[in-house]
């Protein structure tokens, strides 16, 4: 008769086997163009490196809107993309937030960009950088106002 220890040991080895299988499946699926299935397998595995492998492949091979559609319903992939884009791809992040209707987050990113631009000593009044600074601030202000009006009158 098998003990609970034997059963637990069997489950553990089955999990290890599935993880090993997933490690091989994801790159193969990416290689044959099955990006959606590869992303599903990668997120199910919980392996961040596999998820990033698929995300970077999709970023290189497909339009950004396709990527946004694929990650929107996958919290792990979405959160990893947002983390990456915050550091390296602000424009992608703004586009993603616009795609998902997160205007408040877009406004915050615009405000943050204007803040960074304002730190530049060359962005003084009358300089070539002053106009883009003002435009960023105006865009952020308009988006914040739109978010406020939408949330106020939709209730």
C-alpha positions, 0 to 999 in steps of 0.5 A: 500500500502506498503511503502519502509520502509516496503519493507526494513524491510522485506528484513532485516528480510529475510537476518537475516533468511538466516543468521540463516539458514546458521549458522545451515546448515554449521555444518550439511553439515560438519557433513555429509561430504559435505565439498565443499557445507559447504565451499561454504555456509560459504564463501557466508555467510561472517561469518569468524568463519564459514569459519574457522570451515570448513577449520579446519575440512577439514585440519583434515579430508582430504589431504592438496592438496584437501584443496588447490584445494577447496580454490583456487577458493574461495578468502575468504577461501584462504585468511583466510587459508593464514592468519592462515598458516602464523602464525601457519603452515608455511609448509602448506603455502609453500605447498600451494604456490607451488601448486598454482605456487607462487614460489616468495612467497615460496622463500620469506618464505624460505628466512624468515626462513633462517633469523630467523635461522641466528638469532640463536647464535648456527647457527655459522659456523661449528655448526650443524645449519649452514648447514640447514641455508645455504641450506635454503638460497640456495633454496630461491636464486634458487627460486628467480632466477627461478621466475626472469628467468621465468618472464624475458623470458616469456614476 
